[in-house]
Amino acid sequence: MRRDFLRTLFSRMLATYLTVTLGLILIVGVTVVALFQGQLRTEMNAQLVRELQQVNEIVSSNAESAGLPGDADSLLGWLARQSGNMIEMYAPDGTRQTYFSESKWGSAAARGLSEETRADCLSKTEPSAVSNLFDGLLDFPTVSLGARMLTADGTEALVFLHRDDSAAKRMADAAWMEVLLVLLIAILFSVIAVYYTTSRMTKPFMEISDIVQRYSKGDFNIRIPISGTDEATQLARSFNNMADQLKDLEATRRSFVANVSHELRSPLTSMRGFLEAMQDGTIGREEYDKYIDIVLSETRRMTSMVNDLLDLARIESGTTAIKLEIFDINELIRRTLITFEARIYDHKMEVEVKFAQEQYYVEADNAQISQVLRNLIDNAIKYSPMNSKLRIATYALRKEVYVSIQDSGQGIPEEDVPHVFDRFYKVEKAHTPTKQSGTGLGLSIVKRIIDQHGQTITLKSVKGKGSNFTFTLKRAPSPNRRQPMQDGGAKYGIQ
């Protein structure tokens, strides 16, 4: 067996299960045999005690009460023949008599027990069986029981009853053999069952390992088969979900690279063409100002896109830490609107602001939420026609403050709504720059900031009636002091 195999989960589980299973079987077997031997020994000793009581009745001339006819010698001989045991009796003067029927007791009957052995057997307060008093003299195990008895003439005699314990030993050996047989059968079935169970348990992990290797090579199309509800199935389901996300991430990455390449290549190509035309004289000097403005415009657009990409990368990588503070979101909206005053004036837009309360305090990162407001208001102005209306509202439900920004543009088609927060996604499918086109990153940044705060942002859009972005912020208790409304609030009809 290879050393690597011994380090696998399968081999460890197999060894553990077999050790536990066989250990339990062995413990149960030993316990059962021990109980059986104890019960057998108890029953046979009880039988020996009953026979010794019969001997006592015979010796004390109570034969008639015992239902046994004849004199003591013949009765003891009959009892020895019936039981196959040897009865040994010592009179007070040392005279010894033995009764037995089988020749196997011959050597024991000829020698008898030593005085020391007899004293040992009788030293206990209650009669107890003693094993192998004739060890080395007989070729079979024995159990002996002795007691003091009064004879018919009133003298005291020592009586010993010796039993052949071979049958009990054979029964105990047979029990051990049966346990061993059961243990061998259990080992066979345990190895098969544990091998099957362990292989079934580890097979999904081996499949997952193989498939993960393919994931590492960029193949995210394969999926782990799912069946059942065990932990391995749950792990497989998690890996399949991970594969779906990795596949989507890979598709997003490729789309991101393609979009960045297109967004950078188009203006760079245009700028290079204009500059080369100016250099070789194709564009006359009288038109330099016009084309330099175009080049500068493209440069600013690319700079804005690169800055958005850097912001998005910092947010997604987690390097931009959230600096939570308590501030008035209504006041932040007022200040943000003031920065768009010129553009609102140029678009001749009517701004309608409704605050359910004069002040709503939230716990968030002031700078990041300011960026969210700027991006959403910028989009609302950008995609709204002239002489339209911009609506902004705040209200609170339970522990959250809701901020709603609604424009009056053409709205977003239903099929595009789920993708508006994707990077570089634009509702207009052409990537050529226009006055209304952006980098396609603003809403992605908004979504990442809101997610980083553990809040939600939703979009409701009706074609021809505009779009409504609503995001939530954690509500904070109001400070004791009140903040006065800044100049410019009344300018936008704030209620």
C-alpha positions as CSV (number, residue, x, y, z in Angstrom):
1,M,0.0,0.0,0.0
2,R,1.4,3.3,-1.0
3,R,2.2,5.8,1.7
4,D,0.1,8.5,0.0
5,F,-3.0,6.3,0.2
6,L,-2.6,6.2,4.0
7,R,-2.9,10.0,4.0
8,T,-6.1,10.2,2.1
9,L,-9.5,10.9,3.6
10,F,-10.8,7.6,2.4
11,S,-8.1,5.5,4.1
12,R,-8.5,7.5,7.3
13,M,-12.2,7.1,7.4
14,L,-12.0,3.4,6.5
15,A,-9.4,2.8,9.3
16,T,-11.5,4.8,11.8
17,Y,-14.8,3.1,11.0
18,L,-13.2,-0.4,11.0
19,T,-11.4,0.2,14.3
20,V,-14.6,1.5,15.9
21,T,-16.8,-1.3,14.4
22,L,-14.5,-4.2,15.2
23,G,-13.7,-2.8,18.6
24,L,-17.4,-2.6,19.5
25,I,-18.0,-6.1,18.2
26,L,-15.0,-7.4,20.2
27,I,-16.1,-5.7,23.4
28,V,-19.7,-7.0,23.0
29,G,-18.4,-10.5,22.2
30,V,-16.1,-10.6,25.3
31,T,-18.9,-9.2,27.5
32,V,-21.4,-11.8,26.2
33,V,-18.9,-14.7,26.7
34,A,-18.0,-13.5,30.1
35,L,-21.7,-13.2,31.1
36,F,-22.3,-16.7,29.7
37,Q,-19.3,-18.2,31.5
38,G,-20.4,-16.5,34.8
39,Q,-24.0,-17.8,34.4
40,L,-22.7,-21.3,33.5
41,R,-20.4,-21.3,36.4
42,T,-23.1,-20.1,38.8
43,E,-25.5,-22.8,37.6
44,M,-23.0,-25.6,37.8
45,N,-21.8,-24.5,41.2
46,A,-25.4,-24.4,42.4
47,Q,-25.8,-28.0,41.1
48,L,-22.7,-28.9,43.0
49,V,-24.1,-27.4,46.2
50,R,-27.4,-29.3,45.8
51,E,-25.4,-32.6,45.4
52,L,-23.4,-31.7,48.5
53,Q,-26.6,-31.2,50.4
54,Q,-27.8,-34.7,49.3
55,V,-24.5,-36.1,50.5
56,N,-25.1,-34.3,53.9
57,E,-28.5,-35.9,54.2
58,I,-27.1,-39.3,53.4
59,V,-24.1,-39.0,55.8
60,S,-26.4,-37.8,58.6
61,S,-28.7,-40.8,58.0
62,N,-31.5,-38.7,56.7
63,A,-31.8,-40.8,53.7
64,E,-35.4,-41.6,54.2
65,S,-36.3,-37.9,54.4
66,A,-34.4,-37.4,51.1
67,G,-36.4,-40.2,49.5
68,L,-33.3,-42.4,49.0
69,P,-33.5,-46.1,50.2
70,G,-30.5,-48.1,51.4
71,D,-27.5,-47.5,53.7
72,A,-25.1,-44.5,53.5
73,D,-22.3,-46.3,51.5
74,S,-24.6,-47.7,48.8
75,L,-26.4,-44.4,48.6
76,L,-23.1,-42.4,48.2
77,G,-21.9,-44.9,45.6
78,W,-25.2,-44.5,43.7
79,L,-25.0,-40.7,43.9
80,A,-21.4,-40.8,42.5
81,R,-22.5,-43.0,39.6
82,Q,-25.5,-40.8,38.8
83,S,-23.5,-37.6,38.7
84,G,-20.2,-38.9,37.4
85,N,-18.5,-37.0,40.3
86,M,-16.1,-38.3,43.0
87,I,-17.2,-38.1,46.7
88,E,-14.4,-38.1,49.2
89,M,-15.1,-38.4,53.0
90,Y,-12.6,-38.1,55.9
91,A,-13.5,-39.5,59.3
92,P,-12.2,-37.9,62.5
93,D,-9.6,-40.6,62.9
94,G,-8.2,-39.9,59.4
95,T,-9.9,-42.8,57.7
96,R,-10.7,-41.9,54.1
97,Q,-13.4,-43.2,51.8
98,T,-14.0,-42.4,48.1
99,Y,-17.0,-43.0,45.9
100,F,-16.7,-42.8,42.1
101,S,-17.8,-44.8,39.1
102,E,-15.4,-43.7,36.3
103,S,-11.8,-44.8,35.9
104,K,-10.7,-41.3,35.2
105,W,-10.9,-40.6,38.9
106,G,-8.5,-43.5,39.8
107,S,-5.3,-41.5,40.3
108,A,-7.1,-38.8,42.3
109,A,-8.9,-41.4,44.5
110,A,-5.6,-43.2,45.2
111,R,-3.8,-40.0,46.4
112,G,-6.6,-37.9,48.0
113,L,-6.2,-34.4,49.3
114,S,-3.4,-33.3,51.6
115,E,-4.3,-32.2,55.1
116,E,-3.2,-28.7,54.2
117,T,-5.4,-28.6,51.1
118,R,-8.4,-29.9,53.2
119,A,-7.8,-27.2,55.8
120,D,-7.6,-24.5,53.0
121,C,-10.9,-25.6,51.5
122,L,-12.6,-25.6,54.9
123,S,-11.1,-22.3,56.2
124,K,-13.9,-20.2,54.6
125,T,-17.0,-19.4,56.5
126,E,-19.2,-20.5,53.6
127,P,-18.5,-23.4,51.2
128,S,-17.1,-22.2,47.9
129,A,-15.9,-24.0,44.8
130,V,-12.2,-24.5,44.3
131,S,-10.7,-25.2,40.9
132,N,-8.1,-27.8,39.9
133,L,-7.1,-29.3,43.3
134,F,-5.7,-32.3,41.3
135,D,-3.7,-30.1,38.9
136,G,-0.9,-32.3,37.4
137,L,-2.6,-35.5,38.5
138,L,-5.6,-35.5,36.3
139,D,-5.7,-34.5,32.6
140,F,-9.0,-32.6,32.9
141,P,-10.1,-29.6,35.0
142,T,-11.9,-30.1,38.2
143,V,-14.1,-28.1,40.6
144,S,-14.3,-29.1,44.2
145,L,-16.6,-28.3,47.1
146,G,-16.0,-29.3,50.7
147,A,-17.9,-29.0,54.0
148,R,-18.0,-30.4,57.6
149,M,-20.8,-32.8,58.3
150,L,-22.2,-34.7,61.3
151,T,-22.5,-38.4,60.8
152,A,-25.3,-40.6,62.2
153,D,-23.3,-41.4,65.4
154,G,-22.7,-37.7,66.1
155,T,-19.1,-37.5,64.9
156,E,-17.8,-34.8,62.5
157,A,-16.6,-35.8,59.1
158,L,-15.0,-33.8,56.2
159,V,-16.8,-34.4,52.9
160,F,-15.5,-33.2,49.5
161,L,-17.4,-33.4,46.2
162,H,-15.2,-33.3,43.1
163,R,-16.7,-32.5,39.7
164,D,-15.2,-32.9,36.2
165,D,-15.3,-29.4,34.7
166,S,-14.4,-30.5,31.1
167,A,-18.0,-29.9,29.9
168,A,-18.1,-26.4,31.2
169,K,-14.7,-25.7,29.6
170,R,-15.9,-27.1,26.3
171,M,-19.0,-25.0,26.5
172,A,-16.9,-21.9,27.2
173,D,-14.5,-22.7,24.4
174,A,-17.5,-23.3,22.1
175,A,-18.8,-19.8,23.1
176,W,-15.4,-18.3,22.3
177,M,-15.3,-20.0,19.0
178,E,-18.8,-18.7,18.2
179,V,-17.8,-15.2,19.1
180,L,-14.6,-15.6,17.0
181,L,-16.7,-16.8,14.1
182,V,-19.2,-13.9,14.5
183,L,-16.2,-11.5,14.7
184,L,-14.8,-12.9,11.4
185,I,-18.1,-12.6,9.7
186,A,-18.6,-9.1,11.2
187,I,-15.1,-8.2,9.9
188,L,-16.0,-9.3,6.4
189,F,-19.3,-7.5,6.3
190,S,-17.9,-4.4,8.1
191,V,-15.1,-4.1,5.6
192,I,-17.6,-4.4,2.7
193,A,-20.1,-2.0,4.3
194,V,-17.5,0.5,5.5
195,Y,-15.7,0.4,2.2
196,Y,-18.9,1.0,0.3
197,T,-20.1,3.7,2.7
198,T,-16.7,5.5,2.8
199,S,-16.3,5.4,-0.9
200,R,-19.8,6.8,-1.4
201,M,-19.0,9.6,1.1
202,T,-15.6,10.5,-0.4
203,K,-16.6,10.1,-4.1
204,P,-18.3,13.5,-4.2
205,F,-15.2,15.1,-2.8
206,M,-13.0,13.4,-5.4
207,E,-15.4,14.7,-8.1
208,I,-15.3,18.1,-6.6
209,S,-11.5,18.1,-6.6
210,D,-11.3,17.0,-10.2
211,I,-13.9,19.7,-11.3
212,V,-12.2,22.4,-9.3
213,Q,-8.9,21.6,-11.1
214,R,-10.8,22.3,-14.4
215,Y,-12.1,25.5,-12.9
216,S,-8.5,26.5,-12.2
217,K,-7.9,26.2,-15.9
218,G,-10.7,28.5,-16.8
219,D,-13.4,25.9,-17.7
220,F,-16.5,27.0,-15.8
221,N,-19.1,25.1,-17.9
222,I,-18.9,21.8,-16.1
223,R,-21.1,21.3,-13.1
224,I,-21.1,18.8,-10.2
225,P,-24.0,16.4,-10.2
226,I,-26.4,17.1,-7.3
227,S,-28.4,14.4,-5.6
228,G,-29.5,14.1,-2.0
229,T,-29.4,16.6,0.9
230,D,-26.2,15.6,2.7
231,E,-23.2,17.9,3.4
232,A,-21.4,16.8,0.3
233,T,-24.5,17.8,-1.8
234,Q,-24.6,21.1,-0.1
235,L,-20.9,21.6,-0.9
236,A,-21.4,20.6,-4.5
237,R,-24.3,23.1,-4.7
238,S,-22.0,25.8,-3.3
239,F,-19.3,25.0,-5.9
240,N,-21.9,25.1,-8.7
241,N,-23.0,28.5,-7.5
242,M,-19.4,29.6,-7.4
243,A,-18.9,28.3,-10.9
244,D,-21.9,30.3,-12.1
245,Q,-20.5,33.4,-10.4
246,L,-17.0,32.8,-11.8
247,K,-18.4,32.3,-15.3
248,D,-20.4,35.5,-15.0
249,L,-17.3,37.2,-13.6
250,E,-15.2,35.9,-16.5
251,A,-17.8,37.1,-19.0
252,T,-17.9,40.5,-17.2
253,R,-14.1,40.6,-17.3
254,R,-13.9,40.0,-21.0
255,S,-16.7,42.5,-21.6
256,F,-14.9,44.9,-19.4
257,V,-11.7,44.5,-21.3
258,A,-13.5,44.9,-24.6
259,N,-15.4,47.9,-23.5
260,V,-12.3,49.6,-22.0
261,S,-10.4,48.9,-25.2
262,H,-13.2,50.3,-27.3
263,E,-13.8,53.3,-25.1
264,L,-10.0,54.2,-25.2
265,R,-9.2,53.2,-28.7
266,S,-12.0,55.2,-30.4
267,P,-11.1,58.6,-28.9
268,L,-7.3,57.9,-29.2
269,T,-7.7,57.0,-32.9
270,S,-9.8,60.1,-33.4
271,M,-7.3,62.3,-31.6
272,R,-4.4,60.8,-33.4
273,G,-6.1,61.4,-36.8
274,F,-6.8,65.0,-36.0
275,L,-3.3,65.7,-34.8
276,E,-1.7,64.0,-37.8
277,A,-4.0,66.0,-40.1
278,M,-2.9,69.2,-38.4
279,Q,0.7,68.1,-38.6
280,D,0.7,67.3,-42.3
281,G,-1.4,70.3,-43.2
282,T,-4.6,68.5,-44.1
283,I,-6.3,70.7,-41.5
284,G,-5.5,74.3,-42.0
285,R,-4.3,76.6,-39.3
286,E,-7.6,78.5,-39.3
287,E,-9.3,75.4,-38.1
288,Y,-6.8,74.5,-35.3
289,D,-9.0,75.9,-32.5
290,K,-11.9,73.8,-33.6
291,Y,-10.1,70.5,-33.6
292,I,-8.0,71.3,-30.5
293,D,-11.3,71.8,-28.7
294,I,-12.4,68.3,-29.9
295,V,-9.1,66.7,-28.8
296,L,-9.4,68.4,-25.3
297,S,-13.0,67.3,-25.0
298,E,-12.0,63.7,-25.7
299,T,-9.1,64.0,-23.3
300,R,-11.4,65.2,-20.6
301,R,-13.8,62.3,-21.3
302,M,-11.0,59.8,-21.1
303,T,-9.7,61.4,-17.9
304,S,-13.2,61.2,-16.4
305,M,-13.4,57.5,-17.4
306,V,-10.0,56.6,-15.9
307,N,-10.9,58.4,-12.7
308,D,-14.2,56.5,-12.5
309,L,-12.4,53.2,-13.2
310,L,-9.9,54.0,-10.3
311,D,-12.8,54.9,-8.0
312,L,-14.6,51.7,-8.9
313,A,-11.5,49.6,-8.5
314,R,-10.8,51.1,-5.0
315,I,-14.4,50.5,-3.9
316,E,-14.5,46.9,-5.2
317,S,-11.1,46.0,-3.7
318,G,-12.1,47.3,-0.3
319,T,-9.2,49.7,0.0
320,T,-11.6,52.6,0.3
321,A,-12.7,52.4,4.0
322,I,-16.1,53.7,5.0
323,K,-15.9,56.6,7.4
324,L,-19.2,56.5,9.1
325,E,-20.5,59.7,10.5
326,I,-23.9,61.2,11.4
327,F,-25.1,64.0,9.1
328,D,-28.3,65.5,7.7
329,I,-29.0,63.9,4.3
330,N,-31.4,66.8,3.4
331,E,-28.7,69.3,3.9
332,L,-26.3,67.3,1.8
333,I,-28.9,67.2,-1.0
334,R,-29.3,71.0,-0.8
335,R,-25.5,71.5,-1.1
336,T,-25.2,69.0,-4.0
337,L,-28.0,70.8,-5.9
338,I,-26.2,74.1,-5.6
339,T,-23.2,72.6,-7.4
340,F,-25.5,71.8,-10.4
341,E,-27.1,75.3,-10.4
342,A,-25.5,76.3,-13.7
343,R,-26.5,73.1,-15.6
344,I,-30.1,73.2,-14.2
345,Y,-30.3,76.8,-15.4
346,D,-29.0,75.9,-18.9
347,H,-31.6,73.1,-19.1
348,K,-34.3,75.4,-17.9
349,M,-35.3,72.6,-15.5
350,E,-37.8,72.9,-12.6
351,V,-36.5,71.3,-9.4
352,E,-39.1,69.9,-7.0
353,V,-37.7,68.9,-3.7
354,K,-40.0,67.3,-1.0
355,F,-38.6,66.4,2.4
356,A,-41.1,64.6,4.7
357,Q,-39.2,66.2,7.6
358,E,-37.0,69.2,7.6
359,Q,-34.0,67.1,8.8
360,Y,-33.2,63.4,8.4
361,Y,-30.0,62.3,10.1
362,V,-28.3,59.2,8.7
363,E,-25.2,57.2,9.5
364,A,-23.0,56.9,6.4
365,D,-19.9,58.1,4.7
366,N,-20.6,61.7,3.8
367,A,-18.1,61.9,0.9
368,Q,-19.3,58.6,-0.7
369,I,-23.0,59.5,-0.4
370,S,-22.2,62.9,-1.9
371,Q,-20.7,61.0,-4.9
372,V,-23.9,58.9,-5.1
373,L,-26.0,62.1,-5.2
374,R,-23.8,63.8,-7.8
375,N,-23.9,60.7,-10.1
376,L,-27.6,60.3,-9.9
377,I,-28.4,64.0,-10.3
378,D,-25.9,64.3,-13.2
379,N,-27.7,61.4,-14.9
380,A,-31.1,62.9,-14.3
381,I,-30.1,66.2,-15.8
382,K,-28.2,64.6,-18.7
383,Y,-31.1,62.4,-19.8
384,S,-33.9,64.9,-19.2
385,P,-35.1,67.2,-22.1
386,M,-35.2,71.0,-21.9
387,N,-38.0,72.6,-19.7
388,S,-38.5,69.3,-17.8
389,K,-38.8,68.6,-14.1
390,L,-36.3,67.0,-11.6
391,R,-37.9,65.6,-8.5
392,I,-36.0,64.7,-5.3
393,A,-37.7,63.4,-2.1
394,T,-36.7,62.0,1.2
395,Y,-38.9,60.0,3.7
396,A,-38.3,57.5,6.4
397,L,-39.8,54.1,7.3
398,R,-38.7,52.5,10.5
399,K,-34.9,52.5,10.7
400,E,-34.2,53.6,7.1
401,V,-34.2,56.9,5.2
402,Y,-35.3,56.7,1.6
403,V,-33.8,59.1,-1.0
404,S,-35.6,59.3,-4.3
405,I,-34.3,61.1,-7.5
406,Q,-36.7,61.1,-10.5
407,D,-36.0,62.6,-14.0
408,S,-38.3,63.4,-16.8
409,G,-36.4,61.7,-19.6
410,Q,-37.5,59.0,-22.1
411,G,-37.1,56.2,-19.5
412,I,-35.2,53.0,-19.7
413,P,-36.5,50.0,-21.7
414,E,-37.6,47.1,-19.5
415,E,-35.0,44.7,-20.9
416,D,-32.2,47.1,-20.0
417,V,-33.3,47.8,-16.4
418,P,-31.5,44.7,-14.8
419,H,-28.2,45.8,-16.4
420,V,-28.1,49.5,-15.7
421,F,-25.7,49.0,-12.8
422,D,-23.2,46.9,-14.8
423,R,-19.9,48.4,-15.8
424,F,-19.8,50.2,-19.2
425,Y,-23.5,49.3,-19.8
426,K,-25.2,51.9,-21.8
427,V,-28.8,52.0,-22.8
428,E,-27.8,53.4,-26.2
429,K,-26.0,50.4,-27.8
430,A,-23.6,52.6,-29.9
431,H,-20.4,53.5,-28.1
432,T,-19.8,56.6,-30.2
433,P,-19.6,59.7,-27.9
434,T,-22.5,62.1,-27.9
435,K,-23.5,65.0,-25.6
436,Q,-25.6,62.6,-23.5
437,S,-23.2,59.6,-23.5
438,G,-21.1,58.9,-20.4
439,T,-18.5,56.4,-19.5
440,G,-21.1,53.8,-18.3
441,L,-19.4,53.7,-14.9
442,G,-21.4,56.2,-12.9
443,L,-24.2,53.9,-11.9
444,S,-21.8,51.0,-11.2
445,I,-20.0,53.2,-8.7
446,V,-23.3,54.2,-7.1
447,K,-24.3,50.5,-6.7
448,R,-21.0,49.5,-5.2
449,I,-21.1,52.4,-2.7
450,I,-24.6,51.6,-1.6
451,D,-23.7,47.9,-1.3
452,Q,-20.7,48.8,0.7
453,H,-23.0,50.5,3.2
454,G,-25.2,47.4,3.4
455,Q,-28.1,49.3,1.8
456,T,-30.2,48.9,-1.4
457,I,-30.9,50.9,-4.5
458,T,-33.8,50.3,-6.9
459,L,-34.8,51.6,-10.2
460,K,-38.3,52.2,-11.5
461,S,-38.6,53.4,-15.1
462,V,-41.6,54.0,-17.4
463,K,-40.9,54.5,-21.0
464,G,-41.7,58.1,-21.9
465,K,-42.1,59.2,-18.3
466,G,-38.6,59.0,-16.9
467,S,-36.7,57.0,-14.3
468,N,-36.8,57.0,-10.6
469,F,-33.7,55.9,-8.5
470,T,-34.4,55.2,-4.8
471,F,-31.7,54.2,-2.3
472,T,-31.8,53.7,1.4
473,L,-29.5,54.8,4.3
474,K,-29.4,53.8,7.9
475,R,-31.3,56.3,10.0
476,A,-29.5,57.9,13.0
477,P,-30.9,59.7,16.0
478,S,-31.2,63.4,15.6
479,P,-28.6,65.5,17.5
480,N,-29.9,68.0,20.1
481,R,-28.9,71.0,18.0
482,R,-30.7,72.1,14.9
483,Q,-28.9,73.0,11.7
484,P,-30.2,76.1,9.9
485,M,-31.2,75.7,6.2
486,Q,-28.4,77.0,4.0
487,D,-28.9,79.6,1.3
488,G,-30.2,78.3,-1.9
489,G,-32.7,75.8,-0.4
490,A,-35.7,78.0,-1.1
491,K,-34.4,78.5,-4.7
492,Y,-35.4,75.0,-5.6
493,G,-38.8,74.9,-4.0
494,I,-37.7,72.7,-1.1
495,Q,-40.6,71.9,1.1
